[in-house]
Amino acid sequence: MLYLTMGIACILFYQISLLRRQSASPKERRLALSVTGIAFVFGTISIFWPEWVNPSQAIRLLFEPIQNFIIQG
């Protein structure tokens, strides 16, 4: 968790320095900060609840209803 926090802090520091130089449009700023926030949340979830970010579960949640529909149909 410490490495994740330090990495996100470095990214945020870099983004804030870019914002102060006015080298990015407001849309690009919002996008960069939201992507950083999503990455932090995803990293935190993967540390504390690794079963939630398991790609096989996402695939199963997506395709299991389709498969059941095909089997029943």
N, C-alpha and C positions, 0 to 999 in steps of 0.2 A: 504494500500500500504506500510505503514511503517513496519508492521509485516512481510509482504512478503519479503521486502528488507532485514530486519534483519535476517530472517530465511535463505535466500539464502546466505547472507554474512557469517553466521555461517557455513553453509555447505561448502562454498568456502574456508574459513579459515581452516577447518578440512582437506579438500582435499589438500590444499597447504602444510599443515604440513606433510601429508603423502608423498607428492611428494618430499619434502626435505629429508625425511628419506630414499628415494629410495625403499620403500616397495611395489611399484606397477610397473608393466611393462608399457611401453609406450602406448600399446593398451588399458590397463585398465585406464590409465590417461585420454586419449582422450574420452573414453566412459563415465567416471565419469563426466568430465567437460561438455560434450555435453548433457548428461542427465540433469545436473543442469541447463544449459542454456535453454533447452527445458521446464523444469519445471518453470523457471522464466518467460519465454514468455507466457506459458499457464496460469500461475497465473495472469500475467498482463492483458492478454486478458479477463480472467474471471472477473476481477474487472471492467474494462472499457467497455467491450462489452459482457455482460453475455449471450446475445442471440446467439453469435457465438459458445459458448462451450456447448450449449444445446444438449444433446444426441439425443433428438427426431428429431432435424434438420439433424443431421448426418445420422440417420437411414432413414429419408425421402429422403435425397439426394442419398442414396445408393439404396434404394428399389423402389422409385417412377418410375424411368425409366424401371425397370424390370416389375413392375406392369402394366405400360402403354403398354409395349410390349406384355404382356400376354393378356390384354384386347383387343388390336387391332388385335392380331394374331388369 
